[in-house]
Amino acid sequence: MSLVITEQDVKFIVNRQGKRCAVQLSYKKFRDMQKELERLAFFESPPVQEEISKSVEDLKKGRVIRVSGRNIDQAIAWLNDKD
């Protein structure tokens, strides 16, 4: 799910000086935003951040293999050898 909110989705509340000071949106849009933020929060969790760091280190050290559908068996064997 990709969440996009445009100015048509919200109502701006303005103060006496005519400046926007708040936004009102539908409950459905709010829930969609909340679900998207929860989904993205997964990537901020310590275990996931640790795995991402390991992956970045693997890339830096060249521990990578490029595969296509033609050599998928080679890729599976390479992954199994990493255990």
C-alpha positions in Angstrom: 0.0 0.0 0.0 1.3 3.4 -0.9 -0.2 6.3 0.9 -0.6 9.6 -0.9 -2.5 12.5 0.6 -3.2 15.6 -1.4 -4.7 18.9 -0.5 -8.0 17.6 -1.8 -8.0 15.0 1.0 -7.7 17.5 3.8 -9.4 20.6 5.2 -7.1 23.3 6.4 -8.1 25.2 9.6 -6.9 28.8 9.5 -6.5 31.2 12.4 -7.7 34.8 12.6 -4.6 35.9 10.8 -5.5 33.6 7.9 -2.6 31.3 8.5 -3.0 27.5 8.4 -2.8 26.1 11.9 -4.4 22.7 11.7 -5.5 20.0 9.3 -8.6 17.9 9.3 -8.8 14.6 7.4 -11.2 11.7 7.1 -10.9 8.9 9.6 -10.2 6.5 6.7 -7.2 8.6 5.6 -6.0 8.8 9.2 -6.2 5.0 9.6 -4.3 4.5 6.3 -1.6 6.9 7.5 -1.4 5.1 10.8 -1.1 1.7 9.1 1.7 3.0 6.8 3.6 4.4 9.8 3.3 1.1 11.6 4.6 -0.8 8.6 7.5 1.6 8.2 8.3 1.4 12.0 9.2 -2.3 11.4 12.4 -1.1 9.7 13.4 1.0 12.7 13.3 -1.9 15.1 16.8 -2.9 16.5 16.7 -6.5 15.1 15.9 -5.2 11.6 18.5 -2.4 11.9 21.1 -5.0 12.9 20.3 -7.1 9.8 20.4 -4.1 7.5 23.9 -3.2 9.0 25.1 -6.7 8.3 23.8 -6.5 4.7 25.5 -3.2 4.1 28.8 -4.7 5.5 28.3 -7.7 3.2 27.9 -5.4 0.2 31.0 -3.4 1.1 33.1 -6.6 1.4 31.8 -7.9 -1.9 29.9 -10.8 -0.4 27.3 -10.6 -3.2 26.2 -12.7 -6.1 24.2 -11.6 -9.1 21.7 -14.0 -10.4 19.1 -14.4 -13.1 16.4 -17.0 -13.7 19.0 -19.0 -15.7 21.3 -19.6 -12.8 18.9 -19.7 -9.9 20.3 -23.1 -8.8 23.7 -21.5 -8.4 22.1 -18.8 -6.3 20.3 -21.3 -4.0 23.5 -23.3 -3.6 25.4 -20.1 -2.7 22.8 -19.1 -0.1 22.9 -22.6 1.4 26.7 -22.5 1.7 26.4 -19.3 3.8 24.8 -21.1 6.8 
